[in-house]
Amino acid sequence: MSDSALNRREFVALLGGGLAAAAVFGPSLGAAELAAQGPFRLSTLGSGRATGYAEASKIVTVGDRTHVAWLDATAEGFWVRVRTLDRRTGRWSPTVTVGAAQDNHGGPGLVADSRGYLHIVYYPHHQPFRYRRSVRPNDTSEWGPEVLFAESVSYPVMLCAPDDTLILTCRRYYLALDHLNEMELWKKPPDGPWRRETVVMRARYPDYAHFMESLAWGPDGRTIHLGCRIYETNPVKGGAAIETVGYLRSADQGKTWTRSDGTPLTLPVTADTIDALVRGGGATGRVLYSGSLAVDRHGVPHLLHSMRENGMAHTWLATPAPGGGWTRRDLHPFLPAAWQDHDFVMPGAMTFSASGRATIVGNLVKLGPGESDWAHPTSEIVRLCSDDGAQIFRGEVLANPAAKHPHWLPSLERPNHPGPLPVEPGILYTAGSGGSGLKDLELNNEVWWQPPA
């Protein structure tokens, strides 16, 4: 493993190659060549959630370059940082600081437009977002001015439309209990400001709520698929939080929304009206988490969720069933045999690449009595791959003896523009402690890059 980095002159000299191809996002290096490089340590200053909130894209490939973003924490505060892998040479750029974050919830969402410009949103935990665009296409070394937008928001999830309009969802949090928390949708045209378009989803009850939504394009470039886990404070004092894993679809880039069968929905959608896959929390005895969804070349959404019940957690893959409803498949049988006594939990993600391969990432943990999945010391990352349309998977545990423990918070590259991912996806993950709160500094966690299978 080498931590060698390009100097600025070398980096700029290599820039042109990434855009010389006729298709900006076209692949030019085989997955086997990229995989041969092995894992790479990007940072030793990672925060407690360095690669967390993976619903927000943190890996973007443009031409011969793969750009990654994460959240560091030093004595001076929290910092959004980026590096770039030149896939022709296997060398990583120097680390660039994009901007500060409010706390360990302020990590980035990163996308690229059709011209190769990179767009990043970051910073808040109930504050306005910060937005910047790269000064040059396919180059993370310099960024334009910081623009603030929205109010009391967190968790940016972005897509880029075919006309380079940015589409973003986020949680709008109301501290006063007389207003229910919401999921907003914002858009930014290529040469215009950010503007709020609509409220897509709303909690049913006052107090804390979280939507954990992920977005994916359909192959037509107009349809947006949304998967989520709605987490709501139980209105019964002392009751467990109420959880709903659900799905929405919009055929007009976010203006109107339907269930999977096309039934129109009135906005804002709630856990009562959403196309629900499974319900948990409350008195059910189930604990649910969702993973980022993927859409195959036929426009079929694939949704991940984990369910802890009766002391064991499995992860499930769901697709729309003929005639309505959902078909759910247990992925536990695809784990390596030596790991099938572990819990398989989300958050994680799924993606389809241009080769047709489906890739899934998640976490394996082995809990003791009363223990939690969160930053558990046994945590390891598992990758499942399928080359037959997501029917049969082969499983691989990404053991990395060179990295700190635990290994968790995997972030998988997913397409943020219409069409499949042009390359097989790499993974970012955090190695180290989750800390004890929102503002833990100097945890010195590691941030690792795991190349494609």
C-alpha positions as CSV (number, residue, x, y, z in Angstrom):
1,M,0.0,0.0,0.0
2,S,1.3,3.4,-0.8
3,D,0.2,6.8,0.4
4,S,2.0,8.6,-2.4
5,A,0.1,11.5,-3.9
6,L,0.3,13.7,-7.0
7,N,1.8,17.1,-6.7
8,R,-0.4,19.9,-8.0
9,R,1.5,20.2,-11.4
10,E,1.1,16.5,-12.0
11,F,-2.6,16.6,-10.9
12,V,-3.5,19.4,-13.3
13,A,-1.6,17.9,-16.1
14,L,-3.6,14.7,-15.8
15,L,-6.9,16.5,-15.7
16,G,-7.6,16.6,-19.4
17,G,-7.5,12.9,-19.9
18,G,-10.7,12.4,-17.9
19,L,-12.7,14.7,-20.3
20,A,-11.1,13.7,-23.6
21,A,-13.5,10.7,-24.0
22,A,-16.6,11.3,-26.0
23,A,-18.7,10.3,-23.0
24,V,-17.8,12.1,-19.8
25,F,-18.8,9.2,-17.6
26,G,-17.4,6.4,-19.8
27,P,-15.1,3.7,-18.3
28,S,-11.6,3.3,-19.5
29,L,-10.0,0.9,-17.0
30,G,-11.2,-2.6,-16.2
31,A,-12.5,-3.5,-12.7
32,A,-9.8,-6.2,-12.4
33,E,-7.0,-3.6,-12.9
34,L,-8.6,-1.2,-10.4
35,A,-9.2,-4.0,-7.8
36,A,-5.5,-5.0,-8.0
37,Q,-4.6,-1.7,-6.3
38,G,-5.9,-3.0,-2.9
39,P,-7.4,-1.1,0.0
40,F,-6.1,2.5,0.6
41,R,-6.1,4.6,3.8
42,L,-7.4,8.0,2.8
43,S,-7.3,9.7,6.3
44,T,-6.3,9.1,9.9
45,L,-8.3,12.0,11.1
46,G,-11.8,10.6,10.5
47,S,-14.7,11.7,12.7
48,G,-17.1,9.3,14.5
49,R,-19.3,9.3,11.4
50,A,-16.6,9.9,8.7
51,T,-18.5,8.0,6.0
52,G,-21.9,8.0,7.7
53,Y,-25.3,8.9,6.2
54,A,-24.4,6.9,3.0
55,E,-27.8,7.8,1.5
56,A,-25.8,10.9,0.4
57,S,-23.5,9.9,-2.5
58,K,-19.8,10.3,-1.4
59,I,-18.1,8.6,-4.4
60,V,-18.3,9.9,-8.0
61,T,-16.5,8.5,-11.1
62,V,-15.9,10.8,-14.1
63,G,-13.9,9.4,-16.9
64,D,-10.6,8.1,-15.5
65,R,-11.1,9.7,-12.1
66,T,-12.9,8.6,-9.0
67,H,-13.6,11.4,-6.4
68,V,-14.4,10.7,-2.8
69,A,-15.6,12.8,0.1
70,W,-15.8,12.3,3.9
71,L,-15.9,14.1,7.3
72,D,-12.7,14.5,9.3
73,A,-12.5,15.8,12.9
74,T,-9.4,17.7,14.3
75,A,-8.9,19.7,17.4
76,E,-10.1,22.7,15.4
77,G,-13.4,21.2,14.4
78,F,-15.1,19.1,11.7
79,W,-13.9,19.3,8.1
80,V,-15.4,18.0,4.8
81,R,-12.5,16.7,2.7
82,V,-12.0,15.2,-0.7
83,R,-9.4,13.2,-2.6
84,T,-9.2,11.9,-6.2
85,L,-8.0,8.6,-7.6
86,D,-6.5,8.7,-11.0
87,R,-7.5,5.3,-12.2
88,R,-4.9,5.2,-15.0
89,T,-2.0,5.6,-12.6
90,G,-3.5,4.2,-9.4
91,R,-2.4,7.4,-7.5
92,W,-4.4,9.5,-5.2
93,S,-4.4,13.3,-5.1
94,P,-3.5,15.3,-2.0
95,T,-6.4,15.9,0.5
96,V,-8.4,19.0,-0.1
97,T,-10.6,20.7,2.6
98,V,-13.9,21.9,1.1
99,G,-15.3,23.5,4.2
100,A,-16.3,23.1,7.9
101,A,-19.2,21.2,9.3
102,Q,-21.3,21.9,12.3
103,D,-20.9,18.5,14.0
104,N,-20.6,14.8,13.1
105,H,-23.9,15.0,11.2
106,G,-22.6,17.5,8.7
107,G,-21.0,15.2,6.2
108,P,-21.1,15.7,2.4
109,G,-23.2,14.7,-0.5
110,L,-21.3,14.7,-3.8
111,V,-22.5,14.5,-7.4
112,A,-21.2,15.3,-10.9
113,D,-23.0,17.0,-13.8
114,S,-22.9,16.1,-17.5
115,R,-19.9,18.4,-18.0
116,G,-17.9,16.8,-15.2
117,Y,-18.3,19.6,-12.7
118,L,-18.6,18.4,-9.1
119,H,-21.2,19.7,-6.7
120,I,-21.0,19.2,-3.0
121,V,-23.5,20.0,-0.2
122,Y,-22.6,19.7,3.5
123,Y,-22.3,21.3,7.0
124,P,-25.6,21.4,9.0
125,H,-27.4,19.7,11.8
126,H,-30.5,21.9,11.9
127,Q,-28.8,24.8,10.1
128,P,-28.6,26.0,6.5
129,F,-26.7,23.9,3.9
130,R,-23.4,25.0,2.4
131,Y,-23.1,24.3,-1.4
132,R,-20.0,24.6,-3.6
133,R,-19.1,23.7,-7.2
134,S,-15.7,22.7,-8.5
135,V,-13.9,25.5,-10.4
136,R,-12.9,23.0,-13.1
137,P,-14.5,19.9,-14.5
138,N,-13.3,16.6,-13.0
139,D,-11.0,18.4,-10.5
140,T,-11.4,18.6,-6.8
141,S,-8.4,20.8,-6.1
142,E,-10.3,24.1,-6.1
143,W,-13.9,25.1,-5.3
144,G,-16.1,28.0,-6.0
145,P,-17.7,30.3,-3.4
146,E,-19.8,28.8,-0.6
147,V,-23.5,29.3,-1.0
148,L,-26.0,29.0,1.9
149,F,-29.5,27.8,1.4
150,A,-32.5,26.3,3.3
151,E,-33.3,26.5,7.0
152,S,-32.9,24.1,9.9
153,V,-32.0,21.1,7.6
154,S,-29.8,18.0,7.7
155,Y,-28.9,15.0,5.6
156,P,-28.6,16.1,1.9
157,V,-29.4,13.5,-0.7
158,M,-28.7,14.6,-4.3
159,L,-29.3,13.6,-7.9
160,C,-28.3,15.4,-11.1
161,A,-30.9,15.5,-13.9
162,P,-30.1,15.2,-17.6
163,D,-30.3,19.0,-18.0
164,D,-27.9,19.4,-15.0
165,T,-30.6,20.5,-12.6
166,L,-29.6,19.4,-9.1
167,I,-32.4,17.7,-7.1
168,L,-32.0,17.4,-3.3
169,T,-34.0,16.0,-0.5
170,C,-33.4,16.7,3.2
171,R,-35.0,16.7,6.6
172,R,-36.5,20.0,7.8
173,Y,-36.4,19.9,11.6
174,Y,-38.7,22.0,13.7
175,L,-37.6,22.5,17.3
176,A,-41.0,23.6,18.4
177,L,-43.4,20.7,19.0
178,D,-46.3,22.6,17.4
179,H,-44.9,21.7,13.9
180,L,-44.3,18.2,12.5
181,N,-40.9,17.4,11.0
182,E,-40.7,17.1,7.2
183,M,-38.7,15.9,4.2
184,E,-38.3,18.7,1.7
185,L,-37.3,18.6,-2.0
186,W,-35.1,21.4,-3.4
187,K,-33.9,22.0,-7.0
188,K,-31.1,24.1,-8.5
189,P,-31.1,24.8,-12.2
190,P,-27.7,24.9,-13.9
191,D,-27.4,28.7,-13.7
192,G,-29.9,29.5,-11.0
193,P,-30.3,29.5,-7.2
194,W,-31.6,26.8,-5.0
195,R,-35.3,26.8,-4.4
196,R,-37.7,24.7,-2.3
197,E,-40.1,22.8,-4.6
198,T,-42.3,20.9,-2.2
199,V,-42.7,18.9,1.0
200,V,-42.6,15.2,0.1
201,M,-43.1,13.6,3.5
202,R,-44.2,14.6,7.0
203,A,-44.0,12.9,10.4
204,R,-47.3,12.0,12.0
205,Y,-46.3,12.8,15.5
206,P,-44.4,15.7,17.2
207,D,-40.8,15.5,18.4
208,Y,-37.9,13.6,16.7
209,A,-38.3,12.1,13.3
210,H,-35.9,10.9,10.6
211,F,-36.6,9.7,7.1
212,M,-33.4,8.0,6.0
213,E,-34.4,8.4,2.3
214,S,-32.3,7.4,-0.7
215,L,-32.9,8.4,-4.3
216,A,-32.2,6.7,-7.6
217,W,-33.0,7.4,-11.3
218,G,-35.0,5.2,-13.5
219,P,-33.5,4.4,-16.9
220,D,-35.8,6.9,-18.6
221,G,-34.0,9.9,-16.9
222,R,-37.3,11.3,-15.7
223,T,-38.5,8.8,-13.0
224,I,-37.1,9.2,-9.5
225,H,-37.4,6.2,-7.1
226,L,-37.3,6.9,-3.3
227,G,-36.8,4.4,-0.6
228,C,-36.8,5.3,3.1
229,R,-37.2,4.3,6.7
230,I,-39.5,6.7,8.6
231,Y,-38.5,6.9,12.2
232,E,-41.1,8.6,14.4
233,T,-41.3,9.4,18.2
234,N,-44.0,7.2,19.7
235,P,-47.0,9.3,20.9
236,V,-47.3,6.8,23.8
237,K,-45.0,8.0,26.5
238,G,-42.2,5.5,27.0
239,G,-43.1,3.5,23.9
240,A,-40.5,2.4,21.3
241,A,-40.1,4.6,18.3
242,I,-42.3,3.7,15.3
243,E,-40.5,2.6,12.1
244,T,-41.8,2.2,8.5
245,V,-39.8,1.1,5.5
246,G,-41.4,2.5,2.4
247,Y,-41.2,3.4,-1.2
248,L,-42.3,6.3,-3.5
249,R,-42.0,7.0,-7.3
250,S,-42.1,10.2,-9.2
251,A,-42.4,10.2,-13.0
252,D,-41.9,13.9,-13.3
253,Q,-38.7,14.5,-11.4
254,G,-40.3,15.1,-8.0
255,K,-43.4,17.1,-8.7
256,T,-45.9,14.3,-8.1
257,W,-45.5,10.9,-6.4
258,T,-47.2,7.5,-6.5
259,R,-46.9,4.0,-5.0
260,S,-45.2,1.3,-7.0
261,D,-48.5,0.3,-8.6
262,G,-49.0,3.9,-9.9
263,T,-51.6,4.9,-7.2
264,P,-51.3,8.7,-6.9
265,L,-50.4,10.1,-3.4
266,T,-51.3,13.4,-1.8
267,L,-48.4,15.4,-0.5
268,P,-47.0,15.3,2.0
269,V,-46.9,11.6,2.3
270,T,-47.0,10.0,5.7
271,A,-46.3,6.5,7.1
272,D,-50.0,5.9,6.8
273,T,-50.1,6.6,3.0
274,I,-46.6,5.6,1.8
275,D,-46.2,2.3,-0.1
276,A,-45.0,0.3,3.0
277,L,-42.8,-2.7,2.7
278,V,-42.7,-3.5,6.4
279,R,-43.5,-1.8,9.7
280,G,-41.6,-2.0,13.0
281,G,-40.9,-0.4,16.3
282,G,-43.7,0.3,18.7
283,A,-45.1,-2.9,20.0
284,T,-43.9,-5.0,17.1
285,G,-40.6,-6.1,18.6
286,R,-38.9,-5.3,15.3
287,V,-36.0,-2.9,14.7
288,L,-35.7,-1.7,11.1
289,Y,-33.0,0.1,9.1
290,S,-33.0,0.8,5.4
291,G,-30.2,0.8,2.8
292,S,-29.9,2.9,-0.3
293,L,-32.0,1.6,-3.1
294,A,-31.0,0.7,-6.7
295,V,-32.9,0.5,-10.0
296,D,-32.0,-2.0,-12.7
297,R,-31.8,-1.5,-16.4
298,H,-35.5,-2.5,-16.7
299,G,-36.6,0.2,-14.2
300,V,-37.3,-2.2,-11.4
301,P,-36.5,-0.8,-7.9
302,H,-34.6,-2.9,-5.4
303,L,-34.9,-1.9,-1.8
304,L,-32.7,-3.0,1.1
305,H,-33.7,-3.2,4.8
306,S,-32.6,-5.0,7.8
307,M,-34.9,-6.3,10.5
308,R,-33.9,-7.3,14.0
309,E,-36.5,-9.7,15.5
310,N,-36.2,-12.4,18.2
311,G,-32.6,-11.6,18.9
312,M,-31.3,-11.9,15.3
313,A,-31.0,-9.4,12.4
314,H,-31.2,-10.3,8.7
315,T,-31.1,-8.1,5.6
316,W,-33.8,-8.3,3.0
317,L,-34.0,-7.4,-0.7
318,A,-37.4,-6.3,-1.8
319,T,-38.9,-5.8,-5.4
320,P,-42.4,-5.0,-6.5
321,A,-44.5,-8.2,-6.8
322,P,-46.7,-8.9,-9.8
323,G,-50.2,-7.7,-9.0
324,G,-49.1,-5.5,-6.2
325,G,-47.2,-5.6,-2.9
326,W,-43.6,-6.6,-2.5
327,T,-41.5,-9.7,-2.8
328,R,-38.9,-9.8,0.0
329,R,-35.9,-12.1,-0.1
330,D,-33.7,-12.9,2.8
331,L,-30.0,-12.3,1.9
332,H,-28.5,-14.2,4.9
333,P,-28.0,-17.5,2.9
334,F,-25.5,-15.6,0.7
335,L,-23.2,-14.8,3.6
336,P,-20.0,-16.8,3.7
337,A,-20.6,-19.9,5.8
338,A,-18.3,-18.8,8.6
339,W,-20.3,-15.6,9.1
340,Q,-23.8,-16.9,9.1
341,D,-24.0,-16.7,12.9
342,H,-23.6,-12.9,12.7
343,D,-26.3,-10.3,12.3
344,F,-26.5,-8.7,8.8
345,V,-27.5,-5.1,9.3
346,M,-28.1,-1.9,7.5
347,P,-27.4,0.9,6.8
348,G,-25.7,-0.1,3.5
349,A,-26.5,0.2,-0.2
350,M,-27.0,-1.5,-3.5
351,T,-26.0,-0.5,-7.0
352,F,-26.1,-1.8,-10.6
353,S,-23.2,-1.2,-12.9
354,A,-23.1,-1.1,-16.7
355,S,-21.9,-4.7,-16.8
356,G,-25.2,-5.7,-15.2
357,R,-23.6,-6.6,-11.9
358,A,-25.5,-5.9,-8.7
359,T,-23.4,-5.0,-5.7
360,I,-24.7,-4.8,-2.1
361,V,-22.8,-3.7,1.1
362,G,-23.8,-3.9,4.7
363,N,-22.4,-4.7,8.1
364,L,-22.0,-8.0,10.1
365,V,-22.0,-7.8,13.9
366,K,-22.1,-10.4,16.7
367,L,-23.8,-8.8,19.7
368,G,-23.8,-9.8,23.3
369,P,-26.8,-9.4,25.6
370,G,-28.2,-5.9,25.6
371,E,-25.6,-4.6,23.1
372,S,-26.3,-2.3,20.1
373,D,-25.2,-2.6,16.4
374,W,-23.8,1.0,16.5
375,A,-20.0,1.0,16.2
376,H,-19.9,-2.5,17.7
377,P,-16.3,-3.8,18.0
378,T,-17.1,-6.9,16.0
379,S,-18.4,-5.0,13.0
380,E,-17.1,-6.0,9.6
381,I,-18.2,-5.0,6.1
382,V,-19.7,-7.6,3.8
383,R,-20.0,-7.2,0.0
384,L,-22.4,-9.3,-2.0
385,C,-22.1,-9.4,-5.9
386,S,-24.5,-10.9,-8.4
387,D,-24.1,-11.3,-12.2
388,D,-27.5,-12.9,-12.9
389,G,-29.9,-10.0,-12.3
390,A,-29.7,-10.0,-8.5
391,Q,-30.9,-13.6,-8.1
392,I,-27.8,-15.4,-6.7
393,F,-25.1,-13.5,-4.8
394,R,-21.6,-14.4,-3.7
395,G,-20.5,-13.0,-0.4
396,E,-17.2,-11.6,0.7
397,V,-16.2,-10.1,4.1
398,L,-13.8,-7.2,3.7
399,A,-11.4,-8.1,6.5
400,N,-8.6,-5.6,6.7
401,P,-6.0,-6.4,9.4
402,A,-4.2,-3.1,8.7
403,A,-7.2,-1.0,9.7
404,K,-8.5,0.0,13.2
405,H,-11.7,-1.7,14.5
406,P,-14.6,-1.6,14.1
407,H,-15.1,-1.5,10.3
408,W,-18.5,0.1,9.6
409,L,-20.5,2.9,7.9
410,P,-19.9,1.6,4.3
411,S,-20.7,4.0,1.5
412,L,-21.0,2.4,-2.0
413,E,-20.7,4.3,-5.2
414,R,-24.1,4.7,-6.9
415,P,-25.1,6.6,-10.1
416,N,-26.4,10.1,-9.3
417,H,-27.2,10.7,-13.0
418,P,-29.5,8.6,-15.2
419,G,-28.0,5.4,-16.4
420,P,-26.0,2.6,-14.7
421,L,-22.7,3.1,-13.0
422,P,-20.0,3.1,-15.7
423,V,-17.5,1.2,-13.5
424,E,-17.8,-1.5,-10.8
425,P,-18.4,0.4,-7.5
426,G,-15.8,1.0,-4.8
427,I,-16.5,1.5,-1.1
428,L,-15.7,4.0,1.5
429,Y,-15.8,3.0,5.2
430,T,-14.9,4.2,8.6
431,A,-12.4,2.2,10.8
432,G,-12.7,3.3,14.5
433,S,-14.9,4.5,17.2
434,G,-18.3,6.1,16.9
435,G,-17.5,8.5,19.8
436,S,-19.8,9.4,22.6
437,G,-21.8,12.3,21.1
438,L,-22.2,14.8,18.3
439,K,-19.1,16.8,18.8
440,D,-16.3,14.3,19.5
441,L,-13.0,15.6,18.1
442,E,-9.7,14.0,17.6
443,L,-11.0,10.4,17.5
444,N,-8.3,9.8,14.8
445,N,-10.5,7.3,13.0
446,E,-9.3,5.9,9.7
447,V,-11.1,6.4,6.4
448,W,-10.5,3.6,3.9
449,W,-11.1,3.0,0.2
450,Q,-12.0,-0.5,-0.8
451,P,-11.7,-1.0,-4.6
452,P,-14.3,-3.0,-6.6
453,A,-14.6,-6.7,-6.5
